[in-house]
Amino acid sequence: MVSRCDVLAIGAHPDDVELGCGGLVARLVASGKTVGVVDLTAGELGTRGEVEVRRAEAAAAASALGVSWRQCLALPDGGLRSADPEQMAAVVGVLRTAGPRVVILPDGGDPHPDHQAAAALVARACTWSAVRSWRPTSGPPHKPQLLLAYPGPRQVLAPAVVVEVTAWYPAKRSACLAHRSQFDPEAGPPTHLASGHFLAAIEGRDRAVGNTVGVALAEGFSVLGPLPGDELAWLLRAGEREPGTGEQESAGAAVAVRRFR
């Protein structure tokens, strides 16, 4: 059930959020932010894992990360279209209901076509969500203040923002491993995802990103539009959920702003 949240993380498939930004999600939850997760599709075109199995795995992964809720919009796997008015309405409806201050979405440079389409769909939805006259019956307008984009598993991203996730990486590992149908070699026919090399590459990337700012593990993000510094500071500040609540203790982990996009 979609409800109000501080941060909304969106993926094309049930494991995308875990792979791309699971460490940040776990860190935000630990800092007191309310986080929701939306899977645009059920991943029904995957080589392994029936829809019901993947839905149960997604719930287990959400529990590992500690998020407040997770919702699958059941849009067509392999058929995401940013120009489809009904798909747009579905995403806008979630944005207006959840009212997130920050949205975390796939990076548009990801080579996976579904991830590219998801990036375009969500970015456009964030624009139309703020327009009062666009489908006013879907709820009051809402404009997220910060859009961060995470890389795909086969994407080499020069990140705009690097966030340390060392202390929260066990939660990310657990969330990824919860998708047993995708990553466990014993759970189905041989695939690259279940080879062991795939998850090792994800962690290797996060170690390489961490190395750029002198920490063990970090996740990198691009930014859609100018980077609002106050919003980034709010996002990574422990305990503060709404503006104007006074000074709060810093979460204390490394954050680096590399460049603007």
Helices and strands as residue ranges (DSSP letters): E 7-11, H 16-30, E 35-41, H 51-65, E 69-75, H 85-98, E 102-106, H 113-129, G 136-138, E 146-150, E 161-164, G 166-168, H 169-177, H 180-183, G 185-187, H 197-212, E 218-223, H 229-235, E 255-257
